[in-house]
Amino acid sequence: MTKEEFEQIKDAFKKEEFRKMFANYVNEVNDPKNRAIYESEITQMEKDRGVDITFVHPVPGYVIKTSVDGKQKAFINICQNDNVGKPSSKPATQQGTSGADWSVPYIQAAPKIDLDKNRNRCLVYDVVFHPDTLFLARENNAFRKFVNDTALMAVEDNYNVKLDRRNLKFPKMKFKGAQQATVIRRKRTDMSDVKDPDELFDIPNYPYEPLAENPSPIVTKVKEEPTQTYTTPHYILNHRKEVDMHEFSYAPDAKMYAATPTELILKIDLPLIKSALDMNLDVCERSLLLVTEGTAKYKLEVKLPWPVDEDAGTAKFDKSTKQLHITLPVKRKPLGPAVDPSHEDSGVESDHNPPKSSSDEDTSDNTFPSESGVVVEETLRTSPFLDPDAHYSFPSYTLNPCERSLAAVLDTPKVDSTSLKYRLIPQGVHLCFVSLGSGFFPINYTFCIKVMGGEFNPGSLNVDISEDNVVVKLIVLCHDTLDACHFLIGPQPDSLTEKFTMFPSVVSAKCDAKPQVIFLLFYFYFDCGY
């Protein structure tokens, strides 16, 4: 339907005359006498085309309430009609136990969209059996379970959906939605007595083609489901991070490039839950457990990718969408220097506080003395920072200089955040971590960087791990007499290569330097003799 057609129908319903005509049409269509005439005419037309059709009107039986794919509420109407085949059985023996193999024919109708009592959309399926089948189901509970399993299996196999079998409900109703007839079509055997098709009405785009042969019925074997009490609901885990407009920049240390989220948003579909009183939610720093009792039994255990503050989270159940929204703030612990037991008795002390910004004060206290630097480097080099039994690789990297800061982007995807270790060395930092490759094979990496042409602020160190890379950010103060900073980069402190980087502030300072032009004005005085 186009937008113009919708507007035309909308305008037509505003007229009282059209509403009366439409109401008369609906009453005429729903009149049983007119329906019988319509079905007889359709039957005769199909008979002339060589096809026998039978209208199967479902007679209400009982209703099964469940959910489809863990997202939407669904109802299955177990109906009856005499045109469906009768159930039959034959003796059989399985694993030394004698019993009977039952054959229960059924007819299915296409799913319909309806509304539940809360005016929310739901799906309705009709499965029609013979009246004798429903009689046996009323008399025997085991046979009733067999009929229910047959109906559920028929819906799942024919419409490629997954029904919740552990939370089946049987509401006090005989039928859900409007009753619609299903058509059974069979090819006629006396085709020689049929009139010439050219004499029939030429119906364009007729939806049905005559059957080539009478198809055999589809046999559905009932599968035995494992006996489990709880159903695992469908859920979505989103990472959310708030970024202001002024933070959208190309700087390597911009907040929009940070990989650690601010909050974790968990949306859980609970289509059969009526209220939050049936839920038991337990949140830990690295995991979440949800158990529901009462109207439906759900159980969900999720391992969280980031540590969260379990005391500051919020949860809200939306009754209209049947979704539980859980918001968990992510803990962002600051990076501190790694504690090494070998440092306790080394007798070496160093000041890791950030240098003061005032240019009038002496900044010599914030640097490492040359004598102690040798001792510290030797102590760290001999400490068990790297596993001697593991093989370490040096990652490919890119240096992104910014004003007063440097970001080293390491091309190492899928890094385990728990494996990150680092240690401070004189004028630099040494890192090691583990990355999971394409085959989930762990790869050990090591990366070391030292600042030579400036001052390094240890307190400004920030390591950000994302899905694609690792970003090492640090603040570097270059000397005024230098045009750029020199860095030593390599896998370990004793195997470094010198790198040269020009900072944007230095480049802009050079570009802003303009030559001074001095204009000299000379005034001449002429004495004209007056």
N, C-alpha and C positions, 0 to 999 in steps of 0.2 A: 504494500500500500504506500503510495506516494504521499508527500506532505499536502499536496493540493486535494487529493481524495479524502484525506483525514479531515481537513478543514471543511470540505463539503458535507461530510457525514456529521461533523460537529455542529455545523449551522443547521442541518436538517433536523437534528434532534431538539433544537430549540423551538421548533414549530409543533404546536399541539396536534395538528392534523396528521403530520408524519408519525408522531408517537403513537397515535391511535391505530394507524395503518400497520405500523410495525408490531404492535401488541396483538392485533388480529392475526398477523402472519405467524407469530410465535405460537399462539393458541392453536392455529390450524395445523402447524407442523407437529405439535405435541399431542394432537388428538389421536387416540388409539385407532379410530376408524380410518383416518387419513393415512396413518402409518401402515395399516394393513393393506390399503390400496396401493401405496407406494411400493411396498415389498413385493406384492403380487406382480406389479408391472415390471419391476426390476428382474424378478425371477423369470418371467416369460421372455423378456428381452435377452437375458443370458442363455436361456434354453434354446432360443432361435440361433444363437451364436455357437451352440454346441457345448455348453457348459451348464451343469446343474449346480445351483447354489442353494445354500440353506442358511437362514438367519438364526443365529444362536443367541437367544436373549438370556443373559445371566440372571439366575434366581439367587437372591441373597442367601448367604450362609453365615460366615463369620469373617472377622478382619484381623490381620496381623500387622502390628505397628513396629517399624524398625527404622533404620537410616541407610542412606545410599552413599557409599564411599566416605563415610564418616563426616559428611558435610551437610546433607539435606535429609529432612524427615520424609519417610515413605510409608505407604499403606498398601497392603496386598489383600485384595478381596478374594476369598475362597468361595466360589460360586458353584452352582449346579445347573445342569440342563440335560434333558433326555436325549439330545442329539449326540452327546459325547459317548464314546465307547464305555462299556461296563468293565469294572475291574475283574481280573482273572488271576488264578494262581496255579502252580504246579509243584508237586513234591520235589524237594532238592535236599542234598546232603553236603554240608560244608564242615571240614575239619572234624569229621566223625559225628557231627550233630545233625539230626534230621530236622527239616523245616520246610518252608515254602517260598518259592520265588514269585513275587507279585508283579503284575503288569497293570499299571494304573494310567489309562489314557487321560489326556487333558488338552484343553484349548487355551491359547493365550491371546490377549488383546494388546494393542499398542499402549504404551504408558500415557497417562493423562496428567495434566497439571491442575491441581485443585488448591484450596485454601484450608488450613486447619482452623481450630477455634480461635486462635490468636490472629487470624487474617494473614498468616505467613504462607508462602508458597510451599507446596509439597507435591510429591509424585505419587500416583495411584496406578497400581497394576491389577489387572483382572486375570485370574486363573480359574478356568471352568472345568469341573469334574462331573462325572455321572452322579445322580442322586444316591446310588448304592454306595459310592465311595464315601460320601459324607455320612451316610448311615453307619458304615463300619467305623468311621472316625469317631462318631459320638459314642459308640458302644465299647471301643477299645482304645486306651490311651496310647499304646505302642503304635497302633495303626494311625492314630491321629498325628503322632510325631512323624511318622513316615510320610503322610500327606503334606505336612508342613515343610519337611525337608525337600520333597519333590517340587513344591511350589517355589521355594526359595532358589533351588538349583535351576529351575526353568527360567526364572527372571535373570539370574546371574549369567547363565550361558547364552541366552538369546540377546541380551542387551549390554553385555560386557560391563557389568557393574559389580560392586562388592557390597553385600548386605551384612549388617551387623547381626550375627546369629546369637551372640551372647546376651543381647539386651532386647529380646523379643517381648512385646507386650500384646495383650489381647483385650482391646477396649470393648466396652459394652455397646457394640453396634453390629449390625448385620451387613451393612454395605456402606462404603465411603464414596462420595461423589455421585455423579449422574450415571444412570444405567445406559449403556450403549451396546447395541447388538454387534456380534462378530459374525463374519461370513465364512462359510466353508464352501469351497469350489471344487467340483469334480468334473472331469471330462466325460461326456456322454459316449456310450458305446454304439448307439444307433445313429451314427452320423449320416448314414445313407438316407434316412427319412427327414433330414433337416432341409429346410428350404434353401434356395440359392442365396448366398450372402449378399449378392448384388441387389436383391429385392428388399433387404432390410434397410433401416435408416442408416445413413452414413453419419456416424458420430465421430467428429474429429478429435484427435488426441485422446482416444479412449484409454483409460488408465490400465485396463486389464487385457492381457493377451491370452488366448485359449491355451490351456495346459497341453503339453505334448503327450503326457501320460499321467496316470494317477500316481502321485509320489507316495512312497512308503512313509509311514509315520516316523518321526524322529524319536529315537530311544534315548532317554536320559537316565543314567545310573546315579543313584543317590550316593554321595560321598560321605564317609564318616568323618566329621569334624573332630579335632582334638578337644577334649573336655578342659576348657579353660574358663575361669570365672570372669576375668576382666577383659575389656576390649581396649586396644591402644588407639586413642583418638588421633585425628589428623591435626597437625599443627604447623605453624610457620614462625621461624625465628628471624627477626630483622635486627640489623645494627643501625643505630641512629646516632648522629653527631650534629650538634648545632654549630653553624658557622654564620657569622655576621657578614654583611655585604662588604664591609671594608677589609675583610680578610681574604677576599678573592683577588689574589695577586699571583704573579709568576715567581715570587721568591721561593727558594727551595725550602725555607723553614716556615712557609705559610701554613696556617691551621687547616686549610682545606685539604692539604696533602697528608694529614695525620691519619694513620690507620687504626688507632685505638678508638673505639666508639665511646660516646658518653653514656648511652643507655642501651640495654638489650630489650627489645619488644617481642614478646611471645604471644601469639594468637592461637588459641586452641579451640577447635570446633567440637561442641558438645550438643548435638541436635536433640538429644532425648532428655536433657536436664531441664528441670523447671525453675529451680532457684539455686542460689549459691550456698544454701544451708546444707546441701548434700555433698559439698566438696571439702576435702582435707588437703591443704596445700602446705608443703614443707620446702623452704628455700634455704640452700646452703651456699657457701662461697663459690663452689664449682659445679653444683648440681641442683636439680629441681625435681620434686616428686609430687604428683597430683593423683589423688585417689578419690573417687566418687562412689557414694552408696545411695540407696533409696530407689529412685525412679530408674536409674541406669547405673551400671557398674563400668567405670572407666579407670584405667591406670596408665600413667605416663611418667616416664623417668627420662630426663634430658640432662646431658652433660654440657655445661656452659663453656663456651670458648674463652671467656674472660672472667676473672674473679669479680664478683659483684658484692654489693653491700646488702646483705640479706635483711637488715633491719630498716632500710630506707626504701624498700620496694613497695609498689602498689598493685592491687588486683581489682578488676571490675568485671562483672558478668553482665553482658548485654542480652536481655531476654528477647529482644526482637530478632537478632541474628543468631542467638544461641552460641555466642562466642565469649570466651574468657580472655580478657586482655591483661597481661602481666607486664609491668614496667620495672626493670631492675637497673639501678645506676651501677656503672662499672667503676671499680676501684682503680685509681691511678696512683700507684705507689712511686715515689721519686727514686731515681737511680742514685745509689750511694756507692762509695768505694767498696770493692770486694774485700772481705776479711780473709786474710791468709794467715794460718797459724804460724808460718815461718817468720812473720813480721813481729811477733810479740817480743822476742828477745834480740832483735836486730839492733836496738839502740838508736834507730834513725827516726827522726821526727821531721815532718814537713807540713807547711801551712797550706791547706787546700781551700781556704776561703777566697772568694772572688776579689780581685783588685778593686780599689776605689777609683771612681771616675774622675776625681779632681786631678787636674794636670799640675797643680802646685806642690802636691805631696810626693814624697819619694816612694817609688814603686819597687824598690829593690827587695823589700821584705816578701813580695809575692812571687819571687823567682826562686828556683832551686839553686843553691850554691854549687859550684863546680865540684868541690870536694865531696859533699854528701851525695851529689848526683851519681858519681861513679859507684858509690857503695850501694845506693838504692837500686840502680840498674843491675848490678851484679846479684843482689839478693833476689830481685824479681826474676831474673833469668834462670836462676837455679831452683826457684820454687816450682811446685807441681801444678802450674797453671794449665798446661797442656798435657793431655793423656799421652804418656810415652808409647803406649801400645797402639794408638790410633794414627791413621794417616790423614793429614790435614791438607786441604787445597786452598789456594789463594784465589779469591773471587775477582771477577772483572768489575770495574768500578768507574764512576764518573764523578768529577769534582765540580760542584756548583757554587762558585763564590758569590757572596752577597755582601752588603755593607756591614762590616764588622763581624761577619759570621761565615762559616763554611759548612757545606753539606756534602758528605761523601755518600753517594747512592751506590749500594752494593747490589749487583744483579744476582740475587739468590732468592728464588721463589720458594714458598711453602716452608718457611723457617719455623721451627718449634720455639715458641716464646719462652718456654721453661728451660731450654738448653742454653740460653744466652748467658755468658759470663764475660766480665771485663775487669781490667785492672789499670790503674793509673801509673804511668811511667813519667819520668821528667819531660815536661813539655809535650805530652801526648797521652795516648790511650792504646791499649791492646785488647782486642775482642776475639772471642771464639764462640761458635754456635753450630747447630746441626740443622741441615735442610733435608727435607724428604723429596727425592727426585720423582720422575714420572712413574717409576715402578715402586714408589714408596720405599726406596732404598736410602738409608741415612747416609748423608755426605757431611763430613766435618770440614768447617771453614775456619780460617784464622786471618785477621786483618789488624795491622798496626800502623799508626800514623803519629808523626812527631812534627811539631811546629818549630822551625828554625829561624825564620825571619820575623818573628814577632813574639807576643806574649799569649799564652794559652790559659784560659780561665777554666779550671777543673770543675767549678760549680755549674758551669753552663752546659755541661755534657748532657745530651739527650739522644737516646737510641729509640727509633720508631720502627716497629716491625709490621709489615703489611703482607698481603698475599703474594705480591710480585717482587718485593725487594726489601732491603734493610737500609734505613737512612740514619747516618751518624752526623749529628749536628753539634757544633761547638763554636764558641765565640773567640775570635782571634783579633788581637790588637797589634797592628803593624807599627813599626818604628817610623817616625816622621822622615827620617833620612833615607828610607827605602821606598822604592816604587812598587814593590810587591813582596809577598811572603814566600819563603821557601819551605817545602815540606819534605819529610822523609817518609816514604810509604813502602810497606812490604809485609811479608807474612809474619816476621818476628822482629824484635828490636835489634838483633844482630845481623839482619839481612834486609836492609832498607835501601831504597833508591830515591834520589833527589828529584823533586817535582817543583815546578815554578808556576805560580798562579798570580794573576793580576786582579786586584779587587776593584769593583765598580767605583768606589769612592776615590781611589787613586786616579783612575782614568778620567773621571769627571773633574777632579782637581786640575789635571793637566789641561783639559779642554777649556776650563774656565779662565785659565791664565791668559790675559790679553796684554799686548804691548802698550805701553803708555806713550801717548802722543802729546807733546807740549807745543802749544801755539804761542809764538812771541809776537806781540803787537807793537809796532813802532809808530810813534806819532811824530810828525814833522811840523815845525812851526815856521811859517814863512813871514818875514817882516816886510810888509808891503810899503812901509814908509809912511803910513798914515799917522 
